[in-house]
Amino acid sequence: MPHFVYMLRCKGGRIYTGYAVDVEARFEHHKSGKGAKFTKAFPPECILRKFELPSYEQALRLEARIKMLAREQKELLAGGDDAIAAELLAGLNETLEEKSARERKEKRAARKSAQSKPATKIKKQSKPAQEKRARKQSGQ
C-alpha cells in the first residue's frame, strides 16, 4: 500500500505538510474543517505537491524533513524543485542506528585522512644556530 506526503497551499499563502494514504480524501477532510488545527485556522486552497513512498516510516521521515525546511525552500519544493526533492529523499531507508554508524564511519575516515597527510618538514639547523635558539628561548 502506498503512503503519501503532501503539501497544501492554505489561506494567507501558508504551506501545510502532512501524511496520508489517500491524499484527495484527506484534502477534503481538511477543507471541511475536520483536519488538523492548522487547517482549521488556515483553510487549504489546493494541493501543491505529493510524494509517494513505499512505507509508513519513510513517509514520516520525509514529512519531518520537509517541515524542517525554511519557507523559501518549501516554496521551491512545492514549485517542483527536483534538486531539493532528491536531497530530501536521499537516505530515507536508513534507520537512526544506520545513520549514526555511517556518520561515525565518515568522521573516522576524515580524521584518518587528516592524520595521514605528510607533516611539514622542519629545516635542520646547524649546531651553532640550535644553541643560539635555545639561549633565546631560555631568556639568556
MIMARLO-307597 format. One record per residue: residue in three letters; residue number from 0; x, y, z of N, C-alpha, C in turn. Coordinates in steps of 0.1 Angstrom, whole numbers. Example, Ala and Ser with C-alpha at 12.3 -4.5 7.8 and 13.67 -1.06 7.14 Angstrom:
<atoms>
   res     n    n_px    n_py    n_pz   ca_px   ca_py   ca_pz    c_px    c_py    c_pz
   ala     0     132     -57      78     123     -45      78     132     -33      78
   ser     1     128     -22      71     137     -11      71     129       0      79
</atoms>
This chain:
<atoms>
   res     n    n_px    n_py    n_pz   ca_px   ca_py   ca_pz    c_px    c_py    c_pz
   met     0       9     -12       0       0       0       0       9      12       0
   pro     1       7      22      -9      15      34     -10      11      44       2
   his     2      21      51       5      19      62      16      23      75       9
   phe     3      17      86      13      19      98       7      23     109      17
   val     4      31     118      13      34     131      20      29     141      10
   tyr     5      21     151      15      15     161       6      18     175      12
   met     6      17     184       3      19     199       6       7     206       1
   leu     7       1     214      10     -11     222       7      -8     237       7
   arg     8     -14     244      -2     -14     259      -1     -26     262       7
   cys     9     -24     270      18     -35     274      27     -38     289      26
   lys    10     -48     293      33     -52     307      33     -40     315      38
   gly    11     -38     327      32     -27     335      36     -13     331      30
   gly    12     -14     322      20      -1     318      14       7     308      22
   arg    13       1     303      32       9     294      40       9     280      34
   ile    14      19     272      38      21     258      33      19     249      44
   tyr    15      11     239      42       9     228      52      14     215      46
   thr    16      21     207      55      27     194      50      21     184      59
   gly    17      17     173      53      11     162      61      13     148      54
   tyr    18       8     138      61       9     124      57      -5     119      55
   ala    19      -7     110      45     -20     104      42     -18      92      33
   val    20     -28      83      34     -28      71      25     -36      75      12
   asp    21     -46      84      14     -55      89       4     -54     104       4
   val    22     -46     110      -4     -44     125      -3     -57     133      -6
   glu    23     -64     129     -17     -76     136     -20     -87     136      -9
   ala    24     -89     124      -3     -98     123       8     -94     131      20
   arg    25     -81     131      23     -75     139      34     -77     154      31
   phe    26     -75     158      18     -77     172      14     -91     176      17
   glu    27    -100     168      13    -115     171      15    -118     172      30
   his    28    -111     163      38    -113     163      53    -108     177      58
   his    29     -96     181      53     -91     194      58    -100     206      54
   lys    30    -105     205      41    -114     216      36    -127     217      45
   ser    31    -132     205      50    -144     205      58    -142     211      72
   gly    32    -129     213      75    -126     219      89    -124     208      99
   lys    33    -124     195      95    -122     184     104    -108     179     105
   gly    34     -99     186      98     -85     181      97     -77     186     109
   ala    35     -65     189     107     -56     194     117     -60     208     122
   lys    36     -55     212     134     -57     225     139     -53     236     129
   phe    37     -41     234     123     -36     244     114     -46     247     102
   thr    38     -51     236      97     -60     238      85     -74     243      89
   lys    39     -77     242     102     -90     248     107     -88     263     107
   ala    40     -76     268     111     -73     282     112     -70     288      98
   phe    41     -63     280      90     -59     284      76     -64     274      66
   pro    42     -77     275      62     -82     265      53     -74     263      40
   pro    43     -73     250      36     -65     247      24     -72     252      11
   glu    44     -64     256       2     -69     261     -11     -66     250     -22
   cys    45     -54     244     -22     -51     234     -32     -40     225     -28
   ile    46     -38     214     -35     -27     205     -32     -15     210     -41
   leu    47      -4     213     -35       7     218     -42      16     206     -48
   arg    48      18     197     -40      27     186     -44      25     174     -35
   lys    49      27     162     -40      26     150     -32      37     140     -36
   phe    50      42     133     -26      53     123     -28      47     109     -24
   glu    51      49     100     -33      45      86     -30      57      78     -24
   leu    52      55      72     -13      66      64      -7      61      50      -4
   pro    53      70      40      -4      66      26      -2      63      22      13
   ser    54      68      30      22      65      26      36      60      38      45
   tyr    55      53      35      55      49      45      65      61      52      71
   glu    56      71      45      75      83      50      81      90      61      72
   gln    57      91      57      60      98      66      50      89      79      48
   ala    58      76      77      48      67      89      46      68      98      58
   leu    59      69      93      70      70     101      82      84     108      83
   arg    60      94     101      78     107     107      78     107     119      68
   leu    61     101     117      56     101     128      46      93     139      51
   glu    62      81     137      57      73     147      63      81     156      73
   ala    63      88     149      82      96     156      92     107     165      85
   arg    64     113     159      75     124     167      68     118     179      61
   ile    65     106     178      55     100     189      48      96     200      58
   lys    66      91     196      70      87     205      80      99     213      86
   met    67     111     208      85     123     215      90     128     225      80
   leu    68     123     225      68     129     234      57     124     248      60
   ala    69     132     258      55     129     272      56     117     274      46
   arg    70     110     285      48      98     288      39     102     288      25
   glu    71     114     295      22     118     296       8     120     283       1
   gln    72     127     274       9     129     260       4     116     253       2
   lys    73     107     254      11      93     248       9      87     253      -4
   glu    74      88     266      -6      82     272     -18      88     266     -31
   leu    75     101     265     -31     108     259     -42     104     244     -44
   leu    76     104     237     -33     100     223     -34      86     221     -39
   ala    77      77     229     -34      63     229     -38      61     232     -53
   gly    78      71     241     -58      70     245     -72      77     235     -81
   gly    79      82     224     -76      87     213     -84     102     212     -84
   asp    80     109     218     -75     124     218     -75     129     203     -72
   asp    81     133     197     -82     137     183     -80     150     181     -73
   ala    82     159     191     -73     172     190     -65     169     189     -50
   ile    83     160     198     -45     156     197     -31     149     184     -28
   ala    84     141     180     -37     133     167     -35     143     155     -34
   ala    85     153     155     -43     163     144     -43     171     144     -30
   glu    86     174     156     -26     182     157     -13     174     152      -1
   leu    87     161     155      -1     152     151      10     150     136       9
   leu    88     148     130      -3     145     116      -4     158     107      -2
   ala    89     169     113      -3     182     105      -1     183     100      14
   gly    90     185      87      15     187      82      28     175      79      36
   leu    91     163      79      30     151      77      38     150      63      43
   asn    92     157      53      36     156      39      41     165      37      53
   glu    93     173      46      56     183      45      67     176      47      81
   thr    94     178      38      90     173      39     103     183      49     111
   leu    95     179      53     122     187      62     130     200      55     134
   glu    96     200      42     137     212      35     141     221      34     129
   glu    97     216      31     117     224      31     105     230      44     102
   lys    98     222      55     103     227      68     101     238      72     110
   ser    99     237      69     123     247      72     133     260      64     130
   ala   100     258      51     126     270      43     123     277      49     110
   arg   101     269      53     100     275      59      88     283      72      91
   glu   102     277      80     100     283      93     103     296      91     111
   arg   103     296      81     120     308      77     128     319      73     118
   lys   104     315      64     109     325      59      99     331      71      91
   glu   105     322      80      87     327      91      79     336     100      87
   lys   106     333     102     100     342     110     108     356     104     110
   arg   107     356      90     112     368      83     114     377      84     101
   ala   108     370      83      90     377      84      77     383      98      75
   ala   109     376     108      79     380     122      78     392     124      87
   arg   110     392     119      99     403     120     109     415     113     103
   lys   111     413     101      98     424      93      93     431      99      81
   ser   112     423     105      72     429     112      61     436     125      65
   ala   113     431     131      76     438     143      81     452     139      87
   gln   114     452     128      94     464     123     101     474     118      91
   ser   115     470     113      80     479     107      70     486     117      61
   lys   116     482     130      62     488     140      54     503     142      59
   pro   117     512     143      50     526     145      54     528     157      63
   ala   118     536     156      73     538     167      82     548     176      75
   thr   119     548     189      78     557     198      71     571     195      77
   lys   120     581     195      68     595     192      72     600     204      80
   ile   121     607     201      91     614     211      99     628     212      93
   lys   122     632     224      90     645     226      85     656     223      95
   lys   123     665     215      92     676     211     101     685     223     103
   gln   124     688     227     115     697     238     118     711     233     122
   ser   125     720     242     119     734     239     123     735     239     138
   lys   126     745     233     144     747     233     159     747     247     165
   pro   127     755     257     159     755     270     165     741     277     165
   ala   128     734     274     154     720     280     153     711     274     163
   gln   129     712     261     166     704     254     176     707     260     190
   glu   130     720     262     193     724     268     206     719     282     207
   lys   131     720     290     197     715     304     197     700     304     200
   arg   132     693     295     193     678     294     195     675     290     209
   ala   133     682     280     215     680     276     229     682     287     239
   arg   134     693     295     237     696     306     246     685     316     245
   lys   135     680     319     233     669     329     231     656     325     238
   gln   136     653     312     237     641     307     244     642     307     259
   ser   137     654     304     264     655     304     279     657     318     285
   gly   138     658     328     276     659     342     281     673     346     284
   gln   139     683     340     279     697     344     282     702     354     272
</atoms>
